[in-house]
Amino acid sequence: MHRIQMSATMMCLSGLVGFLLVLTTEARVGPSSQLKFCSETEQCLLFDLICETDQYEVRHYDSAKWVTTQQTSFFMEFAAMHAFRRLYTYITENKIEMTAPVLIKMPEDQKFWEMGVYTMSFLLPAEHQVNPPKPTDEKVQIHEMPAMKVYVQSYGGWMTSTADKNQASSLSSALDSVGAKYNKLYHYAAGYNSPMTLFNRHNEVWYVAEDEPECPSSEEMEFSPVS
């Protein structure tokens, strides 16, 4: 009898832990209505706004799972075309809804005569965060991105190599001017719109913070959830 009770208790605890894991995951990948610039998909990657200045925001993102692939190319545009097709095949085969943003990990200081490795990632919806379908294409992997704080600068128009490079340069200059510590080996290009969207497009550049964020002339907000 005692063993039966212990077994039942362990099952209840396991179920509770699983429920909390799902709940936590859904809290960070949630309804697009919570972000004013994420309106073309039902679910978006949510974040906590730590602080903001006239030149950038600092956000905290919880750990989340993505489906990802790499492509080598001289230009981001060519790499993105092949990588997008590969990832789109994965989500359509598994009947997974598109989410936002789409991330591209951009190599820094790439010369025009050098090929770079671009990593594109699709965010997995909340219902697939715990147990995502296994990719059949060996070039596609499931990747769990750790929790991170990022410096963000937003811009409109189309995400091109030139636009991304200009925005990344602008953001890095702003960060260097305040002595911010961040990963200078790469940055993320984040896109929130379909290629069919012509107006009111929203793109972002992210640099991953390596120390406590620098927010001069701005009062820090202790993990104020974005609503």
KOLPA-606742 format. One record per residue: residue in one letter; x, y, z of N, C-alpha, C, O in turn. Coordinates in Angstrom, 1 decimal, padded with zeros to 4 digits. Example, Ala and Ser with C-alpha at 12.3 -4.5 7.8 and 13.67 -1.06 7.14 Angstrom:
% residues 2
res:neast:nnorth:nup:caeast:canorth:caup:ceast:cnorth:cup:oeast:onorth:oup
a:013.2:-005.7:007.8:012.3:-004.5:007.8:013.2:-003.3:007.8:014.2:-003.3:008.5
s:012.8:-002.2:007.1:013.7:-001.1:007.1:012.9:000.0:007.9:013.4:001.1:008.0
***
This chain:
% residues 227
res:neast:nnorth:nup:caeast:canorth:caup:ceast:cnorth:cup:oeast:onorth:oup
m:000.8:-001.2:000.0:000.0:000.0:000.0:000.9:001.3:000.0:000.6:002.2:-000.7
h:001.9:001.2:000.8:002.8:002.3:000.9:003.5:002.6:-000.4:003.7:003.7:-000.8
r:003.9:001.5:-001.1:004.6:001.6:-002.4:003.6:002.2:-003.4:004.0:003.0:-004.3
i:002.3:001.8:-003.4:001.4:002.4:-004.3:001.2:003.9:-004.1:001.1:004.6:-005.1
q:001.1:004.3:-002.8:001.0:005.7:-002.5:002.2:006.5:-003.0:002.0:007.6:-003.5
m:003.4:005.9:-002.8:004.6:006.6:-003.2:004.6:006.7:-004.7:005.0:007.8:-005.3
s:004.2:005.7:-005.4:004.2:005.7:-006.9:003.2:006.7:-007.4:003.5:007.5:-008.3
a:002.1:006.8:-006.8:001.1:007.8:-007.2:001.6:009.2:-006.9:001.4:010.1:-007.7
t:002.3:009.4:-005.8:002.8:010.7:-005.5:003.9:011.1:-006.5:003.9:012.3:-007.0
m:004.7:010.2:-006.9:005.8:010.5:-007.9:005.2:010.8:-009.2:005.7:011.7:-009.9
m:004.1:010.1:-009.6:003.4:010.4:-010.8:002.8:011.8:-010.8:002.9:012.5:-011.8
c:002.2:012.1:-009.7:001.6:013.5:-009.6:002.7:014.6:-009.7:002.5:015.6:-010.4
l:003.9:014.3:-009.0:004.9:015.3:-009.1:005.5:015.4:-010.5:005.8:016.5:-010.9
s:005.7:014.3:-011.2:006.2:014.3:-012.5:005.2:015.0:-013.4:005.7:015.8:-014.3
g:003.9:014.8:-013.2:002.9:015.5:-014.1:003.0:017.0:-013.8:002.8:017.8:-014.7
l:003.2:017.4:-012.5:003.2:018.8:-012.2:004.4:019.5:-012.8:004.4:020.6:-013.3
v:005.6:018.8:-012.7:006.8:019.3:-013.3:006.6:019.5:-014.8:007.0:020.6:-015.3
g:006.0:018.5:-015.5:005.8:018.6:-016.9:004.9:019.8:-017.2:005.1:020.5:-018.2
f:003.8:019.9:-016.4:002.9:021.0:-016.7:003.6:022.4:-016.5:003.4:023.3:-017.3
l:004.4:022.5:-015.5:005.1:023.8:-015.2:006.1:024.1:-016.4:006.3:025.2:-016.7
l:006.8:023.0:-016.9:007.7:023.2:-018.0:007.0:023.7:-019.2:007.4:024.7:-019.9
v:005.8:023.2:-019.5:005.0:023.6:-020.7:004.5:025.0:-020.4:004.6:025.9:-021.3
l:004.1:025.3:-019.2:003.6:026.6:-018.9:004.7:027.7:-019.0:004.4:028.7:-019.6
t:005.9:027.3:-018.6:007.0:028.3:-018.7:007.3:028.5:-020.1:007.6:029.7:-020.5
t:007.3:027.5:-020.9:007.6:027.6:-022.3:006.6:028.5:-023.0:007.0:029.4:-023.8
e:005.3:028.2:-022.7:004.3:029.0:-023.4:004.3:030.5:-023.0:003.9:031.3:-023.7
a:004.9:030.7:-021.8:004.9:032.1:-021.3:005.9:032.9:-022.1:005.8:034.2:-022.2
r:006.9:032.3:-022.8:007.9:033.0:-023.5:007.7:032.9:-025.0:008.3:033.8:-025.7
v:007.0:032.0:-025.5:006.6:031.9:-026.9:005.1:032.0:-026.8:004.4:031.1:-026.5
g:004.6:033.2:-027.1:003.2:033.5:-026.9:002.5:034.2:-028.0:003.0:034.4:-029.1
p:001.3:034.7:-027.7:000.4:035.4:-028.7:001.1:036.6:-029.2:001.7:037.4:-028.5
s:000.9:036.8:-030.5:001.5:037.9:-031.2:000.9:039.3:-030.7:001.5:040.3:-030.9
s:-000.3:039.2:-030.1:-000.9:040.4:-029.7:-000.1:041.1:-028.6:-000.3:042.3:-028.3
q:000.9:040.4:-028.0:001.7:041.0:-026.9:002.8:041.9:-027.5:003.5:042.6:-026.7
l:003.0:041.8:-028.8:004.1:042.6:-029.4:003.5:043.4:-030.5:002.9:042.8:-031.4
k:003.6:044.7:-030.5:002.9:045.5:-031.5:003.5:045.4:-032.9:002.9:045.6:-033.9
f:004.8:045.0:-033.0:005.5:044.9:-034.3:005.5:043.4:-034.8:006.1:043.1:-035.8
c:004.9:042.5:-034.0:004.8:041.1:-034.5:003.4:040.7:-034.7:002.7:040.3:-033.8
s:002.9:040.9:-035.9:001.5:040.8:-036.2:001.1:039.8:-037.3:000.0:039.6:-037.7
e:002.1:039.2:-037.9:001.9:038.3:-039.1:001.9:036.8:-038.8:001.5:036.0:-039.6
t:002.2:036.5:-037.5:002.1:035.1:-037.1:001.3:035.0:-035.8:001.2:036.0:-035.1
e:000.8:033.9:-035.5:000.0:033.7:-034.3:000.8:033.8:-033.0:000.4:034.2:-031.9
q:002.1:033.3:-033.1:003.0:033.2:-031.9:004.3:033.9:-032.3:004.8:033.9:-033.4
c:004.8:034.6:-031.2:006.1:035.3:-031.4:007.0:035.0:-030.2:006.5:034.5:-029.1
l:008.2:035.3:-030.3:009.2:035.2:-029.2:009.0:036.4:-028.3:009.2:037.5:-028.7
l:008.6:036.2:-027.0:008.4:037.3:-026.1:009.6:037.5:-025.3:010.5:036.7:-025.2
f:009.7:038.7:-024.7:010.8:039.1:-024.0:010.5:040.1:-022.8:009.4:040.6:-022.7
d:011.5:040.3:-022.0:011.3:041.3:-020.9:012.2:042.5:-021.3:013.4:042.3:-021.6
l:011.7:043.7:-021.3:012.4:044.9:-021.6:013.1:045.3:-020.3:012.5:045.7:-019.3
i:014.5:045.3:-020.4:015.3:045.7:-019.2:015.4:047.2:-019.1:015.2:047.8:-018.1
c:015.7:047.8:-020.3:015.9:049.2:-020.3:016.0:049.7:-021.8:016.1:048.8:-022.7
e:015.9:051.0:-022.0:016.1:051.5:-023.4:016.7:052.9:-023.3:016.5:053.6:-022.4
t:017.4:053.2:-024.4:018.0:054.5:-024.6:017.4:055.1:-025.9:016.6:054.4:-026.5
d:017.9:056.2:-026.3:017.5:056.8:-027.6:018.1:055.9:-028.7:017.6:056.1:-029.9
q:019.1:055.1:-028.5:019.8:054.4:-029.6:019.5:052.9:-029.6:019.7:052.3:-030.6
y:019.1:052.3:-028.5:018.9:050.9:-028.5:018.1:050.5:-027.3:017.8:051.2:-026.3
e:017.6:049.2:-027.3:016.9:048.6:-026.2:017.8:047.5:-025.7:018.7:046.9:-026.4
v:017.5:047.1:-024.4:018.1:045.9:-023.9:017.0:045.0:-023.5:016.1:045.3:-022.7
r:017.0:043.7:-024.0:016.0:042.8:-023.7:016.6:041.5:-023.1:017.7:041.2:-023.3
h:015.7:040.8:-022.3:016.0:039.5:-021.8:015.1:038.5:-022.4:013.9:038.6:-022.4
y:015.8:037.5:-023.0:015.0:036.4:-023.7:015.3:035.1:-022.9:016.4:034.8:-022.5
d:014.3:034.4:-022.6:014.4:033.1:-021.9:014.9:032.1:-022.9:014.8:032.3:-024.2
s:015.4:030.9:-022.5:015.8:029.9:-023.3:014.6:029.4:-024.2:013.5:029.3:-023.7
a:014.9:029.1:-025.4:013.9:028.6:-026.3:014.5:027.7:-027.4:015.6:027.8:-027.7
k:013.6:026.8:-027.9:014.1:025.9:-029.0:013.8:026.4:-030.4:012.7:026.9:-030.6
w:014.7:026.2:-031.3:014.6:026.7:-032.6:014.9:025.5:-033.6:015.7:024.6:-033.2
v:014.4:025.5:-034.8:014.9:024.6:-035.8:015.8:025.4:-036.7:015.5:026.6:-037.1
t:017.0:024.9:-037.0:018.0:025.7:-037.5:018.8:025.0:-038.6:018.8:023.8:-038.7
t:019.4:025.8:-039.5:020.3:025.2:-040.6:021.3:026.2:-040.9:021.2:027.4:-040.8
q:022.4:025.7:-041.5:023.5:026.6:-041.9:023.7:026.6:-043.4:023.4:025.6:-044.1
q:024.1:027.7:-043.9:024.4:027.8:-045.4:025.6:028.7:-045.6:025.7:029.8:-045.0
t:026.5:028.3:-046.4:027.7:029.0:-046.7:027.5:029.8:-048.0:027.1:029.2:-049.0
s:027.9:031.1:-048.0:027.7:031.9:-049.2:028.5:033.2:-049.1:029.0:033.5:-048.0
f:028.7:033.9:-050.2:029.3:035.2:-050.2:028.4:036.2:-049.7:028.8:037.2:-049.2
f:027.1:036.0:-049.9:026.1:037.0:-049.6:024.9:036.4:-048.7:024.5:035.3:-048.9
m:024.5:037.2:-047.8:023.4:036.8:-046.9:022.1:036.5:-047.7:021.4:035.5:-047.4
e:021.8:037.2:-048.7:020.6:037.0:-049.5:020.6:035.6:-050.1:019.5:035.0:-050.1
f:021.7:035.2:-050.7:021.8:033.8:-051.3:021.7:032.7:-050.2:021.0:031.7:-050.4
a:022.4:032.9:-049.1:022.3:032.0:-048.0:020.9:031.9:-047.5:020.4:030.8:-047.2
a:020.2:033.0:-047.3:018.9:033.0:-046.7:017.9:032.3:-047.6:017.0:031.6:-047.1
m:018.1:032.4:-048.9:017.1:031.8:-049.8:017.1:030.3:-049.7:016.1:029.6:-049.6
h:018.3:029.7:-049.7:018.5:028.2:-049.5:018.1:027.8:-048.1:017.4:026.8:-048.0
a:018.5:028.5:-047.1:018.2:028.1:-045.7:016.7:028.2:-045.5:016.2:027.3:-044.8
f:016.1:029.2:-045.9:014.6:029.4:-045.7:013.9:028.2:-046.3:013.0:027.7:-045.7
r:014.2:027.8:-047.5:013.5:026.7:-048.2:013.7:025.4:-047.4:012.7:024.7:-047.3
r:014.9:025.2:-046.9:015.1:024.0:-046.1:014.3:024.0:-044.8:013.7:022.9:-044.5
l:014.2:025.1:-044.1:013.5:025.2:-042.9:012.0:025.1:-043.1:011.2:024.6:-042.3
y:011.6:025.8:-044.2:010.1:025.8:-044.5:009.6:024.4:-044.9:008.5:024.0:-044.6
t:010.5:023.6:-045.5:010.1:022.2:-045.8:009.9:021.4:-044.5:009.0:020.6:-044.4
y:010.8:021.7:-043.5:010.6:021.0:-042.2:009.3:021.4:-041.5:008.6:020.5:-041.1
i:008.9:022.6:-041.5:007.7:023.0:-040.8:006.4:022.6:-041.5:005.4:022.2:-040.9
t:006.5:022.6:-042.9:005.3:022.1:-043.6:005.1:020.6:-043.5:004.0:020.1:-043.4
e:006.2:019.9:-043.5:006.1:018.4:-043.4:005.5:018.0:-042.1:004.9:017.0:-041.9
n:005.8:018.8:-041.1:005.4:018.5:-039.7:004.2:019.3:-039.3:003.8:019.3:-038.1
k:003.6:020.0:-040.2:002.3:020.8:-040.0:002.5:021.8:-038.8:001.7:021.9:-037.9
i:003.7:022.5:-038.8:004.0:023.5:-037.8:003.8:024.9:-038.3:004.2:025.2:-039.5
e:003.1:025.7:-037.5:002.8:027.0:-038.0:004.0:027.9:-037.9:004.9:027.7:-037.1
m:004.1:028.9:-038.8:005.2:029.8:-038.8:005.1:030.7:-037.6:004.0:031.1:-037.2
t:006.3:031.1:-037.1:006.3:032.0:-036.0:007.3:033.2:-036.4:007.8:033.2:-037.5
a:007.5:034.1:-035.4:008.4:035.2:-035.6:009.2:035.5:-034.3:008.6:035.3:-033.3
p:010.4:036.0:-034.4:011.1:036.4:-035.7:011.8:035.2:-036.3:012.0:034.1:-035.7
v:012.3:035.4:-037.6:013.2:034.5:-038.2:014.6:035.1:-037.9:014.8:036.3:-038.1
l:015.5:034.3:-037.4:016.8:034.8:-037.0:017.9:034.3:-038.0:017.8:033.2:-038.4
i:018.8:035.2:-038.3:020.0:034.8:-039.1:021.2:035.3:-038.3:021.4:036.4:-037.9
k:022.1:034.3:-038.0:023.3:034.6:-037.2:024.3:035.1:-038.3:024.7:034.3:-039.2
m:024.7:036.3:-038.1:025.6:037.0:-039.1:027.0:037.0:-038.7:027.3:037.5:-037.6
p:028.0:036.5:-039.5:029.4:036.6:-039.1:029.9:038.1:-039.2:029.4:038.8:-040.1
e:030.7:038.5:-038.3:031.3:039.8:-038.3:032.5:039.9:-039.1:033.3:038.9:-039.3
d:032.8:041.1:-039.6:034.1:041.4:-040.3:034.3:040.5:-041.5:035.5:040.1:-041.8
q:033.3:040.1:-042.2:033.4:039.2:-043.4:033.8:040.1:-044.6:033.1:041.1:-044.9
k:034.9:039.8:-045.3:035.4:040.6:-046.4:034.6:040.1:-047.6:034.0:039.0:-047.7
f:034.4:041.0:-048.6:033.6:040.7:-049.8:034.1:039.6:-050.6:033.3:039.0:-051.4
w:035.3:039.2:-050.5:035.9:038.1:-051.2:035.8:036.8:-050.4:036.3:035.7:-050.9
e:035.3:036.8:-049.2:035.3:035.7:-048.3:033.9:035.1:-048.2:032.9:035.9:-048.2
m:033.8:033.8:-048.2:032.5:033.2:-047.9:032.2:033.1:-046.4:033.1:032.9:-045.6
g:031.0:033.3:-046.1:030.6:033.3:-044.7:029.6:032.2:-044.4:028.9:031.7:-045.3
v:029.6:031.7:-043.1:028.6:030.7:-042.7:027.4:031.5:-042.0:027.6:032.1:-041.0
y:026.2:031.4:-042.6:025.0:032.0:-042.1:024.1:030.9:-041.5:023.9:029.9:-042.1
t:023.7:031.2:-040.3:022.8:030.2:-039.6:021.4:030.8:-039.5:021.2:031.9:-038.8
m:020.4:030.2:-040.1:019.0:030.7:-040.1:018.2:029.8:-039.1:018.4:028.6:-039.1
s:017.4:030.4:-038.3:016.6:029.7:-037.3:015.1:030.1:-037.4:014.8:031.3:-037.5
f:014.2:029.1:-037.3:012.8:029.4:-037.1:012.5:029.0:-035.7:012.9:028.0:-035.2
l:011.7:029.9:-035.0:011.3:029.7:-033.6:010.2:028.6:-033.6:009.3:028.7:-034.4
l:010.3:027.6:-032.8:009.3:026.6:-032.6:008.1:027.1:-031.8:008.4:027.7:-030.8
p:006.9:026.8:-032.2:005.7:027.3:-031.4:005.7:026.6:-030.0:006.4:025.7:-029.8
a:004.9:027.2:-029.1:004.9:026.7:-027.8:004.6:025.3:-027.7:005.1:024.6:-026.8
e:003.7:024.8:-028.5:003.2:023.4:-028.4:004.3:022.4:-028.9:004.2:021.2:-028.6
h:005.4:022.9:-029.5:006.5:022.0:-030.0:007.8:022.3:-029.2:008.8:021.8:-029.6
q:007.7:023.2:-028.2:009.0:023.5:-027.5:009.5:022.3:-026.7:010.7:022.1:-026.6
v:008.6:021.5:-026.1:009.1:020.5:-025.2:009.6:019.3:-026.0:010.6:018.7:-025.7
n:008.8:018.9:-027.1:009.2:017.7:-027.8:009.0:018.0:-029.3:008.0:017.5:-029.9
p:009.9:018.7:-030.0:009.8:019.0:-031.4:010.0:017.8:-032.3:010.7:016.9:-031.9
p:009.3:017.7:-033.4:009.6:016.6:-034.4:011.0:016.6:-034.8:011.7:017.6:-035.0
k:011.5:015.4:-035.0:012.9:015.2:-035.4:013.1:015.5:-036.9:012.4:014.9:-037.7
p:014.0:016.3:-037.2:014.2:016.6:-038.7:014.7:015.4:-039.4:015.5:014.6:-038.9
t:014.3:015.2:-040.7:014.8:014.1:-041.5:015.9:014.6:-042.4:016.7:013.7:-042.9
d:016.1:015.9:-042.6:017.2:016.4:-043.4:018.4:016.6:-042.4:018.3:017.3:-041.4
e:019.5:016.0:-042.8:020.7:016.1:-041.9:021.2:017.5:-041.8:022.0:017.7:-040.9
k:020.8:018.4:-042.7:021.3:019.8:-042.6:020.4:020.6:-041.7:020.7:021.8:-041.4
v:019.4:020.0:-041.1:018.5:020.7:-040.2:018.6:020.1:-038.8:018.6:018.9:-038.7
q:018.7:021.0:-037.8:018.8:020.5:-036.4:017.9:021.3:-035.5:017.4:022.4:-035.9
i:017.6:020.7:-034.4:016.9:021.4:-033.3:017.9:022.0:-032.4:018.8:021.2:-031.9
h:017.8:023.2:-032.1:018.8:023.9:-031.3:018.1:024.7:-030.1:017.2:025.4:-030.4
e:018.6:024.5:-028.9:018.1:025.2:-027.8:019.0:026.4:-027.5:020.1:026.2:-027.0
m:018.5:027.6:-027.8:019.2:028.8:-027.5:019.1:029.1:-026.0:018.0:029.2:-025.5
p:020.2:029.4:-025.4:020.2:029.7:-023.9:019.6:031.1:-023.7:019.4:031.9:-024.6
a:019.2:031.3:-022.4:018.7:032.6:-022.0:019.8:033.6:-022.3:020.9:033.3:-022.1
m:019.4:034.8:-022.7:020.4:035.8:-023.0:019.8:037.2:-022.9:018.6:037.4:-023.0
k:020.7:038.2:-022.7:020.3:039.6:-022.8:021.0:040.1:-024.0:022.1:039.9:-024.4
v:020.2:040.9:-024.8:020.7:041.4:-026.1:020.4:042.9:-026.2:019.4:043.4:-025.7
y:021.3:043.5:-026.9:021.2:044.9:-027.3:020.5:044.9:-028.7:020.9:044.1:-029.5
v:019.4:045.7:-028.8:018.6:045.7:-030.0:018.5:047.0:-030.6:018.2:048.0:-029.9
q:018.6:047.1:-031.9:018.3:048.3:-032.7:017.3:047.9:-033.8:017.6:046.9:-034.5
s:016.2:048.6:-033.9:015.2:048.3:-034.9:015.3:049.2:-036.1:015.7:050.3:-036.1
y:014.8:048.7:-037.3:014.7:049.5:-038.5:013.7:048.9:-039.4:013.3:047.8:-039.3
g:013.2:049.8:-040.3:012.2:049.4:-041.3:012.8:049.0:-042.6:014.0:048.8:-042.8
g:011.9:048.8:-043.6:012.3:048.5:-044.9:012.7:047.0:-045.1:012.2:046.1:-044.3
w:013.6:046.7:-046.0:013.9:045.4:-046.3:015.3:045.0:-045.7:016.2:045.8:-045.6
m:015.3:043.8:-045.2:016.6:043.3:-044.6:017.5:042.8:-045.7:017.3:041.7:-046.3
t:018.5:043.6:-046.0:019.5:043.3:-047.0:020.9:043.2:-046.4:021.0:043.7:-045.2
s:021.9:042.7:-047.1:023.2:042.7:-046.5:023.7:044.1:-046.2:024.3:044.3:-045.1
t:023.4:045.1:-047.1:023.8:046.4:-046.8:023.1:047.1:-045.7:023.7:047.7:-044.8
a:021.7:046.9:-045.6:021.0:047.5:-044.5:021.4:046.9:-043.2:021.5:047.6:-042.2
d:021.6:045.6:-043.1:022.0:044.9:-041.9:023.4:045.4:-041.4:023.6:045.7:-040.3
k:024.3:045.5:-042.4:025.6:046.0:-042.0:025.6:047.4:-041.5:026.3:047.7:-040.5
n:024.8:048.2:-042.1:024.7:049.6:-041.6:024.1:049.7:-040.2:024.6:050.4:-039.4
q:023.1:048.9:-040.0:022.5:048.9:-038.7:023.4:048.3:-037.6:023.4:048.8:-036.5
a:024.0:047.2:-038.0:025.0:046.6:-037.0:026.1:047.6:-036.7:026.5:047.7:-035.5
s:026.6:048.3:-037.7:027.7:049.3:-037.4:027.2:050.4:-036.5:027.9:050.9:-035.6
s:025.9:050.9:-036.7:025.3:051.9:-035.9:025.2:051.4:-034.5:025.5:052.2:-033.5
l:024.7:050.2:-034.3:024.5:049.7:-032.9:025.8:049.5:-032.2:026.0:049.8:-031.1
s:026.8:048.9:-032.9:028.1:048.6:-032.3:028.8:049.9:-031.9:029.5:050.0:-030.9
s:028.6:050.9:-032.7:029.2:052.2:-032.4:028.6:052.8:-031.1:029.3:053.4:-030.3
a:027.3:052.7:-031.0:026.6:053.2:-029.9:027.0:052.4:-028.6:027.2:053.0:-027.5
l:027.2:051.1:-028.7:027.6:050.3:-027.6:029.1:050.6:-027.2:029.4:050.7:-026.0
d:029.9:050.8:-028.2:031.3:051.1:-027.9:031.5:052.4:-027.2:032.3:052.6:-026.4
s:030.6:053.4:-027.6:030.7:054.7:-027.0:030.3:054.7:-025.5:030.7:055.6:-024.8
v:029.6:053.7:-025.0:029.3:053.7:-023.6:030.0:052.5:-022.9:029.8:052.3:-021.7
g:031.0:051.9:-023.6:031.8:050.9:-023.0:031.1:049.6:-022.7:031.4:048.8:-021.8
a:030.0:049.3:-023.5:029.3:048.1:-023.3:030.1:046.9:-023.7:030.9:046.9:-024.7
k:030.0:045.8:-023.0:030.6:044.5:-023.3:029.6:043.6:-024.0:028.6:043.3:-023.5
y:030.0:043.2:-025.2:029.1:042.3:-026.0:029.9:041.4:-026.9:031.1:041.7:-027.2
n:029.3:040.4:-027.4:030.0:039.5:-028.3:030.2:040.1:-029.7:029.2:040.4:-030.4
k:031.4:040.3:-030.1:031.7:041.0:-031.3:032.1:040.0:-032.5:032.4:040.4:-033.6
l:031.9:038.7:-032.2:032.2:037.7:-033.3:031.0:037.6:-034.2:031.2:037.1:-035.4
y:029.8:037.9:-033.8:028.6:037.7:-034.6:027.5:038.6:-034.1:027.6:039.1:-033.0
h:026.5:038.8:-034.9:025.2:039.4:-034.4:024.1:038.7:-035.1:024.3:037.9:-036.0
y:022.9:039.0:-034.6:021.7:038.3:-035.2:020.9:039.4:-035.9:020.8:040.5:-035.5
a:020.4:039.0:-037.1:019.5:039.8:-037.9:018.1:039.1:-037.7:017.9:037.9:-037.9
a:017.2:039.9:-037.2:015.8:039.4:-036.9:014.8:040.0:-037.8:014.7:041.2:-037.9
g:014.0:039.2:-038.5:013.0:039.6:-039.4:011.6:039.2:-038.9:011.4:038.0:-038.5
y:010.6:040.1:-039.0:009.3:039.8:-038.5:008.2:039.7:-039.6:007.0:039.5:-039.3
n:008.6:039.9:-040.9:007.6:040.0:-041.9:007.8:039.0:-043.0:008.9:038.5:-043.3
s:006.7:038.7:-043.7:006.7:037.8:-044.9:007.3:038.6:-046.0:007.2:039.8:-046.1
p:007.9:037.9:-047.0:008.5:038.5:-048.2:007.4:039.3:-049.0:007.7:040.1:-049.8
m:006.1:038.9:-048.8:005.0:039.5:-049.5:004.6:040.9:-048.9:003.9:041.6:-049.5
t:005.1:041.2:-047.7:004.7:042.4:-047.0:005.6:043.5:-047.6:006.8:043.5:-047.6
l:004.9:044.6:-048.1:005.6:045.6:-048.8:005.9:046.9:-047.9:006.8:047.6:-048.1
f:004.9:047.1:-047.0:005.0:048.3:-046.1:005.1:047.9:-044.7:004.7:046.8:-044.3
n:005.5:048.9:-043.9:005.5:048.8:-042.4:006.3:047.5:-041.9:005.8:046.8:-041.1
r:007.4:047.3:-042.6:008.2:046.1:-042.2:009.0:046.5:-040.9:009.4:047.6:-040.7
h:009.4:045.4:-040.2:010.1:045.6:-038.9:011.2:044.6:-038.9:011.0:043.4:-039.0
n:012.5:045.1:-038.8:013.7:044.3:-038.7:014.5:044.7:-037.4:014.3:045.8:-036.9
e:015.3:043.9:-037.0:016.2:044.2:-035.8:017.6:043.7:-036.0:017.8:042.7:-036.7
v:018.5:044.3:-035.3:019.9:043.8:-035.1:020.1:043.5:-033.6:019.7:044.4:-032.8
w:020.6:042.3:-033.3:020.9:042.0:-031.9:022.3:041.7:-031.7:023.0:041.0:-032.5
y:022.9:042.3:-030.6:024.2:041.9:-030.1:024.0:041.3:-028.7:023.3:041.8:-027.9
v:024.6:040.2:-028.5:024.5:039.5:-027.2:025.4:040.1:-026.1:026.6:040.2:-026.3
a:024.8:040.6:-025.0:025.5:041.2:-024.0:026.4:040.2:-023.2:025.9:039.1:-023.0
e:027.6:040.6:-022.9:028.5:039.7:-022.1:028.7:040.1:-020.7:029.4:039.5:-019.9
d:028.0:041.2:-020.3:028.1:041.7:-018.9:026.8:042.3:-018.6:025.9:042.3:-019.4
e:026.7:043.0:-017.4:025.5:043.7:-017.1:025.3:044.8:-018.2:026.3:045.5:-018.5
p:024.1:044.9:-018.7:023.9:045.9:-019.8:024.1:047.3:-019.4:023.9:047.7:-018.2
e:024.6:048.1:-020.4:024.8:049.5:-020.2:023.6:050.3:-020.7:023.2:050.2:-021.9
c:023.0:051.0:-019.8:021.8:051.8:-020.1:021.9:053.3:-019.6:021.2:053.6:-018.7
p:022.9:054.0:-020.1:023.1:055.4:-019.6:021.9:056.3:-019.9:021.2:056.1:-020.9
s:021.6:057.2:-019.0:020.5:058.1:-019.1:019.2:057.4:-019.2:018.2:058.0:-019.8
s:019.1:056.2:-018.7:017.8:055.5:-018.7:017.7:054.7:-017.5:018.6:054.0:-017.1
e:016.5:054.8:-016.8:016.3:054.1:-015.6:016.0:052.6:-015.9:015.1:052.3:-016.6
e:016.8:051.7:-015.3:016.5:050.3:-015.5:015.2:049.8:-015.0:014.8:050.3:-013.9
m:014.5:049.0:-015.7:013.3:048.4:-015.3:013.5:046.9:-015.0:013.9:046.2:-015.9
e:013.2:046.5:-013.8:013.5:045.1:-013.4:012.6:044.2:-014.1:011.5:043.9:-013.5
f:013.0:043.7:-015.2:012.3:042.6:-016.0:010.8:043.0:-016.1:010.0:042.1:-015.7
s:010.5:044.1:-016.6:009.1:044.5:-016.8:008.6:043.8:-018.0:009.1:044.0:-019.1
p:007.6:042.9:-017.9:007.1:042.1:-019.0:006.6:043.0:-020.1:005.8:043.9:-019.8
v:006.9:042.7:-021.4:006.3:043.5:-022.5:004.8:043.0:-022.6:004.5:041.9:-022.5
s:004.0:044.0:-022.8:002.5:043.7:-023.0:002.0:044.4:-024.2:000.8:044.3:-024.5
***
